Amino acid sequence: MVMFKRILTLTTGVLLGVGLALAGSKIAVVWNLWPDRELDRASKRIREVFQLVNENYVEAKPVAYGDLATVALHGLAESLDPHSEYLDAKHNQEFEEDLSGEFGGIGVQVESRGGRILVIAPIAGTPGERMGVRRGDEIFTINGKALERGTPIDEVVTLLRGKPKTKVLVGLRRSGQAKVIELELVRELIASESVRDAHVLKDGIGYVQITEFSERTGDQFAKALEGLLKHGIESLILDLRNNPGGLLDAAVEVAEIFFKKGETVVYTQGRKPGDREDYRSEIDGAPLDLPIAVLINAGSASAAEVVTGALKDTGRAVVVGERSFGKGSVQSIFKLKNGEGLRLTTARYYTPSGLSIHEKGIMPHVEVVMTPEEDNRLGLQRARPERDDAAVFKERFGFEPIKDRQLQAAVDVLSGMAVLRSRAEARPALSR
């Protein structure tokens, strides 16, 4: 939708330019129809290099112009920032599968930093999480072959993906460990529900975990929340830990349930003043008014930060955990010819009051820092039935289930709020 609107704006601008020129002078008309001179000069430079490489490179077979263009486009987009990239037809299709939530792979979200491929977070319930891939791991080898520094991230994703039931051997470098960790992972159809583990805790506290934001997340969250409300919950814990983000629209659909119709949940701002776009609640009726605690950590990014920022900024939630990742940029997908695409950073997003999260993250109200060991163990035990039997769990994973200190802090906060609320309701009115 963003792409379509921008195309309309650009087309209108060109037509207006020609119309004004016709009303003025013939020279102005010619000037508007000429290609941009700077763009023309740059194109000639690229053409010259392409031709020199094609005609003079040492290999017997000339490097095809199409191959040179593909490499050049990758370099162009990926030099801008870690989130912009050129997508050939195959990888563009894979990216669209990501947004729909269904693809064959191992279930890890990765990004390129300083020429290295790092794990943002393993997706809950996938082979990567079950086999112990951790946030911050560097993917060092795939099928025994070391990744060269600067390997494009789309190449890495292609190697990790594949048909379900096929195997891939992944070598990981982990902070504090000198030896490369090798894991043999069996690919699966990654179509897990993004809204998981919805249940009622003590004292009428509801709990919902959202692992990512895809096309179906809004509907899944509304359904999970409806089920919890039927069980009579009086407050809610929204767990966004290790949620790497996803679709901006999906984040708005989750947050808007707690906002009045027409209220701004988040807004984006592009390069030009007129590029601002407000995302407002479209929910009819009264917003859901519950005490909310949001759980975040350093693996909470992008769309997860949109939801957290909106609820914190407007005083609708208490945030518990660790500072979030700090990805506050918006990528637009532009469709190119032959099924190709361009993922380009076109805006930054801001909380309703105008705060930017980019490269800053969100600080929690109640900070509870987990050690890397605790975080990894919690990732393994969360949403696993074996945790209810400590002996069985220890036999399978090598340690007894540990206490989730961040979750307990959120429960304590909401329980304390309930006590204060009940006292206020019981207090007699002052006589006059």
C-alpha positions in Angstrom: 0.0 0.0 0.0 2.8 2.4 0.8 4.5 1.6 -2.5 1.3 2.2 -4.4 0.7 5.6 -2.8 4.3 6.7 -3.5 4.0 5.8 -7.2 0.9 7.8 -7.5 2.6 10.8 -5.9 5.6 10.6 -8.2 3.5 10.3 -11.3 1.4 13.3 -10.4 4.6 15.3 -9.9 5.9 14.6 -13.3 2.5 15.5 -15.0 2.3 18.7 -13.1 5.8 19.6 -14.1 5.1 19.2 -17.8 1.9 21.1 -17.5 3.5 24.1 -15.9 6.2 24.0 -18.5 3.7 24.1 -21.4 2.1 27.2 -19.8 5.5 28.9 -19.7 8.1 28.4 -22.4 9.2 25.7 -24.9 12.7 25.6 -23.3 11.1 24.7 -20.0 9.2 21.8 -21.7 12.4 20.4 -23.1 14.2 20.7 -19.8 11.5 18.7 -18.0 11.6 15.9 -20.6 15.4 15.5 -20.4 16.8 12.9 -18.1 18.4 14.2 -14.9 21.9 15.2 -16.0 23.6 13.9 -12.8 21.8 10.5 -13.2 22.8 10.4 -16.8 26.5 11.0 -15.9 26.4 8.3 -13.2 24.8 5.8 -15.6 27.6 6.4 -18.1 30.2 5.7 -15.4 28.6 2.4 -14.6 28.2 1.5 -18.2 31.9 2.2 -18.8 33.0 -0.1 -15.9 30.6 -2.8 -17.0 32.0 -2.8 -20.5 35.7 -2.8 -19.3 35.0 -5.8 -17.0 33.1 -7.7 -19.7 35.8 -7.2 -22.3 39.0 -7.4 -20.2 38.5 -9.6 -17.1 41.0 -12.5 -17.1 38.6 -15.4 -17.2 38.0 -16.9 -20.6 34.3 -16.5 -20.4 33.2 -12.8 -20.3 31.2 -11.8 -17.3 27.6 -11.3 -18.4 26.2 -7.8 -18.1 23.2 -9.2 -16.3 25.4 -10.8 -13.6 27.3 -7.5 -13.2 24.1 -5.6 -12.8 22.8 -8.0 -10.1 26.0 -7.7 -8.1 26.0 -3.9 -8.5 22.4 -3.7 -7.3 23.2 -5.8 -4.2 26.1 -3.5 -3.4 24.1 -0.3 -4.0 21.2 -1.3 -1.7 23.1 -3.0 1.0 25.6 -0.1 1.4 22.8 2.2 2.6 22.0 0.5 5.9 21.7 -3.1 7.3 18.0 -3.3 6.4 17.9 -2.2 2.7 18.5 -4.9 0.1 18.0 -5.8 -3.5 15.9 -9.0 -4.0 16.2 -11.1 -7.1 13.1 -13.0 -8.1 13.8 -16.1 -6.0 14.7 -14.1 -2.9 11.8 -11.7 -3.4 9.4 -14.7 -3.4 11.1 -16.0 -0.2 10.6 -12.6 1.4 6.9 -12.6 0.6 6.7 -16.1 2.1 8.3 -14.6 5.3 5.5 -12.0 5.5 2.9 -14.7 5.1 4.5 -16.8 7.8 5.1 -20.0 5.7 8.4 -21.2 4.4 10.8 -24.1 4.7 13.7 -23.4 6.9 15.3 -23.6 10.4 13.5 -20.7 12.0 16.1 -18.0 12.9 15.9 -14.3 12.2 19.3 -13.0 11.0 20.9 -9.7 10.1 24.2 -8.4 8.7 26.4 -6.4 11.0 30.0 -5.4 10.2 30.2 -8.0 7.5 29.1 -10.8 9.8 25.7 -12.7 9.9 24.2 -12.6 13.4 21.1 -14.2 14.9 18.6 -11.6 16.1 16.5 -14.3 17.7 15.4 -17.9 17.0 11.6 -18.2 16.3 9.8 -20.0 19.0 8.9 -23.6 18.3 11.2 -24.0 15.3 14.3 -26.3 14.8 16.7 -23.4 15.5 15.2 -22.7 18.9 14.9 -26.4 19.8 18.5 -27.1 19.0 19.7 -24.2 21.1 20.6 -21.4 18.6 20.9 -18.2 20.6 20.4 -14.5 20.1 23.8 -13.0 19.1 25.3 -16.2 17.6 27.3 -15.6 14.5 26.6 -18.0 11.6 30.1 -19.0 10.7 29.7 -22.0 8.4 26.9 -23.6 6.5 27.3 -27.3 5.4 31.0 -27.1 6.3 31.8 -24.1 4.2 32.9 -20.9 5.9 31.0 -17.7 5.1 33.2 -15.0 3.7 33.1 -11.7 5.5 30.5 -9.5 3.8 28.5 -12.4 2.3 25.1 -10.9 1.3 22.4 -11.8 3.8 20.1 -13.1 1.1 22.7 -15.7 0.1 22.8 -16.9 3.7 19.0 -17.1 3.9 18.9 -19.1 0.7 21.4 -21.6 2.1 19.5 -22.0 5.3 16.2 -22.5 3.6 15.1 -25.5 1.7 12.5 -28.2 1.5 11.0 -29.5 4.7 12.7 -32.7 6.1 16.1 -31.8 4.5 19.1 -31.3 6.6 21.5 -28.4 7.0 24.7 -28.3 9.0 25.2 -24.9 10.7 28.4 -23.8 12.5 28.0 -21.0 15.1 30.5 -18.8 16.8 29.3 -17.8 20.3 30.6 -15.1 22.6 32.9 -16.6 25.2 33.4 -19.9 23.4 36.5 -20.5 21.2 35.2 -23.6 19.5 32.7 -23.4 16.6 29.4 -25.1 17.6 28.1 -27.3 14.9 24.4 -28.1 14.8 22.6 -30.4 12.3 19.2 -29.0 11.8 16.3 -30.6 10.0 14.3 -28.0 8.1 10.5 -27.7 8.7 7.7 -25.7 7.2 7.9 -22.6 9.4 4.2 -21.8 9.8 4.0 -21.6 13.5 1.4 -19.4 15.2 2.9 -16.0 16.0 0.6 -15.8 19.0 1.4 -18.5 21.4 1.0 -19.8 24.9 -2.1 -17.8 25.9 -3.2 -18.9 29.4 -4.3 -17.5 32.7 -1.9 -17.1 35.6 -2.8 -16.6 39.2 -5.0 -13.7 40.4 -6.8 -13.4 37.1 -3.6 -12.3 35.2 -3.7 -13.3 31.5 -0.6 -14.1 29.6 0.0 -14.0 25.8 3.3 -14.5 24.0 3.8 -12.9 20.5 6.8 -14.3 18.6 6.6 -12.2 15.5 4.3 -9.9 13.5 3.0 -11.4 10.3 -0.2 -11.0 8.2 -2.2 -13.2 10.6 -1.0 -11.8 14.0 -3.7 -9.3 14.5 -6.5 -11.9 14.1 -4.6 -14.4 16.2 -4.1 -11.9 19.0 -7.8 -10.9 19.0 -8.9 -14.5 19.2 -6.4 -15.3 22.0 -7.5 -12.2 23.9 -11.2 -13.1 23.5 -10.5 -16.5 25.0 -8.7 -15.0 28.0 -11.5 -12.5 28.6 -14.0 -15.4 28.7 -11.9 -16.8 31.6 -12.4 -13.6 33.4 -8.9 -12.1 33.3 -8.5 -8.7 35.1 -5.0 -7.8 33.8 -2.7 -8.9 31.0 1.0 -9.7 30.4 2.1 -9.3 26.8 5.4 -11.1 26.3 7.4 -9.7 23.3 10.8 -11.0 24.4 13.0 -12.2 21.5 10.3 -10.9 19.0 12.3 -9.7 16.0 9.4 -7.7 14.6 7.7 -8.0 11.2 4.8 -6.0 9.6 4.0 -2.5 10.8 0.3 -3.0 10.1 0.3 -6.1 12.2 1.8 -4.2 15.1 -0.9 -1.5 14.8 -3.6 -4.2 14.7 -2.4 -5.6 18.1 -1.9 -2.2 19.8 -5.1 -0.6 18.5 -7.3 -2.8 20.7 -6.2 -0.7 23.6 -6.8 2.7 21.9 -9.8 4.8 21.2 -10.9 5.0 17.6 -8.9 7.7 15.8 -6.1 7.8 18.3 -2.6 7.6 16.9 -0.8 4.4 17.7 2.4 5.2 15.7 3.5 7.5 12.9 6.2 7.3 10.3 8.2 10.2 8.9 10.1 10.0 5.6 12.7 12.4 4.2 10.2 15.1 3.3 7.9 16.9 5.7 4.9 15.7 3.7 5.9 12.1 4.0 4.4 11.7 7.5 1.8 9.0 7.8 -0.2 8.4 11.0 -1.4 4.9 11.9 -4.6 5.3 14.0 -6.8 2.9 15.8 -9.8 1.7 13.7 -11.5 -0.3 16.4 -15.2 0.5 16.9 -16.5 0.7 20.5 -14.6 1.3 23.7 -11.0 0.3 23.9 -10.0 -2.6 26.2 -9.1 -1.1 29.5 -6.9 -3.5 31.5 -3.7 -3.1 33.5 -1.0 -4.3 31.1 2.6 -5.3 31.6 4.8 -5.7 28.5 7.9 -8.0 28.7 10.8 -7.0 26.4 14.5 -7.8 26.1 17.4 -7.0 23.7 15.8 -9.4 21.2 12.6 -7.3 21.0 12.8 -5.2 17.8 11.0 -3.3 15.1 7.2 -4.1 15.2 7.6 -5.4 18.8 9.0 -1.9 19.7 6.1 -0.2 18.0 3.6 -2.0 20.3 5.7 -1.5 23.4 6.4 2.2 22.6 2.7 3.0 21.9 1.6 1.4 25.2 4.4 2.9 27.3 4.2 6.3 25.7 0.5 6.7 26.4 0.7 5.3 29.9 -1.3 2.2 29.1 1.3 -0.3 30.2 4.2 -1.0 32.6 7.2 -2.3 30.7 9.4 -4.9 32.4 12.7 -6.5 31.4 15.6 -5.1 29.4 16.3 -2.4 26.9 14.9 -3.4 23.5 17.0 -3.7 20.3 16.4 -0.2 18.8 15.3 -0.8 15.2 13.1 2.2 14.5 13.2 2.3 10.7 10.5 1.4 8.2 11.3 -0.6 5.0 9.0 -0.3 1.9 8.9 -3.0 -0.7 9.1 -1.8 -4.3 8.2 -4.4 -7.0 10.6 -4.4 -9.9 10.4 -6.2 -13.3 10.7 -10.0 -13.6 9.5 -10.6 -10.1 12.4 -8.8 -8.5 12.1 -6.3 -5.6 13.8 -3.6 -3.6 13.5 -3.4 0.2 14.4 0.1 1.0 14.5 2.1 4.2 12.1 5.0 3.5 11.1 6.3 7.0 11.6 6.2 10.7 8.7 5.4 13.1 7.8 7.4 16.2 5.7 6.9 19.3 2.5 8.9 19.6 4.3 11.7 21.4 7.1 11.9 18.8 9.8 9.8 20.4 12.2 7.9 18.2 13.4 4.4 19.1 16.0 4.1 16.4 19.4 2.9 17.8 18.1 3.8 21.3 15.6 1.1 22.1 13.0 1.3 24.9 14.0 1.3 28.5 11.7 -0.7 30.8 10.0 0.9 33.8 11.1 -2.2 35.8 14.5 -3.4 34.8 15.2 -7.1 35.3 18.4 -8.2 33.4 18.8 -11.9 32.7 22.2 -13.5 32.2 22.9 -15.0 28.7 22.7 -18.5 30.4 19.3 -17.7 32.0 18.0 -16.3 28.7 19.0 -19.3 26.8 17.5 -21.7 29.3 14.3 -19.9 29.4 14.1 -19.9 25.6 14.4 -23.7 25.8 11.9 -24.3 28.5 9.2 -21.7 27.5 6.0 -23.3 26.1 7.4 -26.9 26.6 5.2 -29.4 28.4 8.3 -31.1 29.8 8.9 -28.2 32.1 6.1 -29.5 34.3 8.1 -32.6 35.1 11.5 -31.4 36.2 13.1 -34.9 36.0 12.0 -35.4 32.4 13.0 -31.9 31.4 16.5 -32.3 33.0 17.0 -35.6 31.3 16.2 -34.1 27.9 17.9 -30.7 28.2 20.6 -31.2 30.9 19.2 -28.7 33.5 16.2 -28.3 35.7 13.6 -25.6 34.7 14.6 -22.2 36.1 12.6 -19.3 37.4 11.5 -16.7 34.9 12.5 -13.6 37.0 11.2 -11.2 34.3 7.8 -12.8 34.2 7.6 -12.9 38.0 8.4 -9.2 38.2 5.5 -8.5 35.7 3.2 -10.7 37.9 4.3 -8.8 41.0 3.6 -5.4 39.3 0.1 -6.4 38.2 -0.7 -8.0 41.6 0.4 -4.8 43.3 -1.7 -2.7 41.0 -4.7 -4.9 41.8 -4.2 -4.5 45.5 -4.1 -0.7 45.2 -7.2 -0.7 43.0 -9.2 -2.8 45.4 -8.2 -0.5 48.3 -9.2 2.5 46.4 -12.6 1.0 45.6 -13.1 0.0 49.2 -12.2 3.5 50.6 -15.4 5.3 51.8 -16.3 8.5 50.1 -15.4 11.7 52.0 -18.3 13.4 53.7 -18.9 17.1 53.1 
